[in-house]
């Protein structure tokens, strides 16, 4: 009985048309969900890149400051006397 009902539905033109539209709608929905996930991932990666750039900039500035530091107490005293500190 159930097999006959399924065979009748699968054989009818409107059921095939409905199935075709259903499969198309499902494909479009999955495509849109995939785009959304890609967008979220891209946003996270962009935020991560921005954070890394800020960190690298701060580290670069610290290294530059360390390169300009006085090498000894005498150099520090000389800089303080000259007003270059």
Rosetta blueprint (number, residue, H / E / L):
1 X L
2 X H
3 X H
4 X H
5 X H
6 X H
7 X H
8 X H
9 X H
10 X H
11 X H
12 X L
13 X H
14 X H
15 X H
16 X H
17 X H
18 X H
19 X H
20 X H
21 X H
22 X H
23 X H
24 X H
25 X H
26 X H
27 X H
28 X H
29 X H
30 X H
31 X H
32 X H
33 X H
34 X H
35 X H
36 X H
37 X H
38 X H
39 X H
40 X H
41 X H
42 X H
43 X H
44 X H
45 X H
46 X H
47 X H
48 X H
49 X H
50 X H
51 X H
52 X H
53 X H
54 X H
55 X H
56 X H
57 X H
58 X H
59 X H
60 X H
61 X H
62 X H
63 X H
64 X H
65 X H
66 X H
67 X H
68 X L
69 X L
70 X L
71 X L
72 X L
73 X H
74 X H
75 X H
76 X H
77 X H
78 X H
79 X H
80 X H
81 X H
82 X H
83 X L
84 X L
85 X L
